[in-house]
Each structure stands twice: as C-alpha cells, then as structure tokens.
Amino acid sequence: MSIQWFPGHMVAAQKKAAETMEFTDVVIEVLDARIPGASQNPMIKELGAARQRAHLKILNKSDLADPKITEQWIQYFNKMPHTKAMAISCKKVNEPKKILNICKTLAPHRGDPIKPLRMMIMGVPNVGKSTLMNAILNRRIAKVGDEPAITKQQQRHQINDHMILVDTPGMMWPKIRHPSDGDLLAANNNIGKNAYYEEEVAEKLGSIILEAYPALIKARYKLEDLKMDAIQLLELIAKKKGFPLKNHGADLERAASTLLNDYRQGLLGRMSLETPASRMLMMSRQTLPQEESLDSDL
C-alpha cells in the first residue's frame, strides 16, 4: 500500500500560499539533498509556473548526501528555465547567507525601497525551512524540531528596507503519485509517523543502501559480508544490537527504528537515495497520463 499523508491544516496553507504567490518575486524551495526529486512538491511548481516566478532550489542537508550525486542534481536543476540550484548545510553558518544574493540575480528588477525583493520559502515538512529562515535572519524566529509539520502558519519578515521574506508551513500534496516517493519521504522523516510502518520503510531503505552503499552499511554494523536482502539485514542489526527476541524471532521493529535513525542522523555516512537518472528510470516504468511528461515531477 502506498503511503499518503495530507493533514487538514495543509489545505489552508496551500490556499494561503497561492494568495501570497501573487506578491512574490522568487520562490525558494527547500529540498532534502538526499532525495531532491521525491522531496519536491508538485503544487509548488504549479503555483510558481502559473505566475512565472523565478525559482531557487535549495538542496539542504547536503552534508548528509553523496556530494557527487548532489552535483548531478544541481546540474540538472540549473538546466531548467528561470531556475537556479545550490546545495547548502544550515550547520555551516555562512552558506545560508548566500541565498539572498542569488535571489537578487533571479529578480534584478526588484530590490530597492520602492520595489522590495519579495521571497517565499516553501517545501515539504522537515526539510529544514525553519532552520534556514533562522540562519538567513540571524536570529531565532521560527520553531525548529526533528519532526514534520511544526510550522502551521505563514510568517512574514522584513529583512531590511528592500527585502521581504515569507516563511510557509511544510506542505505535502493531496496524493503522492509514485509509491517510491512515499517510501523515500518516510525514510527521510518528512511524513508523520502515523502514516507508515517503520519496518516496511526500513526494508525499502535497506534495499537501496545494500545496492548503492554496501561498504558504508558493512562498516557501520560490522558485517562480515553482504550476501543478504533487506529483511536479513534487519535481523542482523537486531542480533548485533542485542535486541531481545520478540515472538520467538528477531525484534525487527527495533532494528527498523535503528536503521532509520542511523540513516537520518548521518551515522551510516554520506549517501543519496536517488539520482536524476534513477528517478527518470522509475518514472518511465510507471504509467502517466499522456499529456504529462516525465519531467513533470522533476
């Protein structure tokens, strides 16, 4: 069963964002650098395209992602019209400060007291929007936490007499079209825990890591070899961690939580769960309406 999550407050947030878009010059979309494709909200693209707004894609948490793959995504996004992409880590103080200068280049006709540059930060829950906002403003004005949907209301901030920044709540979209996107969003903690089973998500995550980063997972859990599938990996993690048996078998529930938490915190090493090529391949295997192109979700 595919994962779906669209809390009620996001309906109002979407409506308010559409209204604010009319008075926005640059859309700053924050993505998770480990899943840049899956963490894009198609509604954000639709709202921005309808008003022909410039688009800055921020690949946040780049310190957790595979740098080679992050560079592939930046090159991909930079080929899009009216779009600029950059990778940052909000843990590095100076990186978020570069964002305002890039926004100026995307809307050169704005940026003075008469016509201030109006920017809006958007993105799915828990990609680091509030942390980014605090870093840009150099003060703590937004609540930060390691769980989705902390920010519930839109907030407007006057940076100076020629710049305005609007922070929006994390927004999902009513129906996640591609099941693998739901798995990736859940693995990256962008979806409420009540919407998925950790064991199922950890199994999907384990399969990706075993294929793409076998050396990292072997080193983390001190495994002798990797001739196993994701379920066997969870069983070995339970054994290595000394989790007590549950119903005469390995405690896969605790092993799943361990794998997910280790991944989310970067304890496994720097890794990315999708590339532009892998996403295009995934989308080509799924049936889309004829009027939509494969790039519609990218």
Helices and strands as residue ranges (DSSP letters): H 9-21, E 26-32, H 42-51, E 54-60, G 62-64, H 67-78, E 83-87, H 98-106, E 117-122, H 129-137, E 155-160, E 163-167, H 179-187, G 193-195, H 198-212, H 214-220, H 230-241, H 252-264, H 276-284, G 294-297
